[in-house]
Amino acid sequence: MRWHLAAALVAAALAAPAFAQQQEPFEPEGYRTDNYRAPVPATLQGARVLTTAEAEAIWRAKTGAFVDVLPRPPKPKNLPAGTVWRDMPRKNIPGSIWLPDTGYGALPPATDDYFQRGLASATHGDKAALVVIYCQADCWMSWNAGKRALAYGYSNVAWYPDGTDGWERARLPTEEAQPEPRPEQ
């Protein structure tokens, strides 16, 4: 009988790491403020979580405003004079507006205002309009931005956690994007 107990304990010890790796991350109380490219929760309290097929259906029916929150890499400081800087191209879901840098856990006031104005523009000022927020797969930026949109009073927020990665895997069209202009800071 002892060997059964010992075998069960060994099996449990070997299974524990695999079980821990399979658990999804839980929603934090506030916003995620570090390690933004990591597995995301399966939920966003108060928002609808979309599969690629659901996001595509909304896109094809043109019933939601799509908002891309992928950060834009900053121009390196102290580049030698005459250095040519080219932004990395961004391809997003056609018809989306791109509001870069709005998914960080803490936003400076100017970025917070930029995000609020961008959402208002995308939804034509209707906080009950469907807004679909995305970035890339395993990107907390879109989760944070969705949570923030809910905090701003938007009542029909959908989060598309697979973002452009899932969209491209499904061989759906993308288009080159430019960020929404920011007011002079």
Secondary structure, 3 states (H helix, E strand, C coil): CHHHHHHHHHHHHHHHHHHHHHCCCCCCCCCCCCCCECCCCCCCCCCEECCHHHHHHHHHHCCCEEEECCCCCCCCCCCCCCCCCCCCCEEECCCCEECCCCCCCCCCHHHHHHHHHHHHHHCCCCCCCCEEEECECCEHHHHHHHHHHHHCCCCCEEEECCHHHHHHHCCCCCEEECECCCCCC
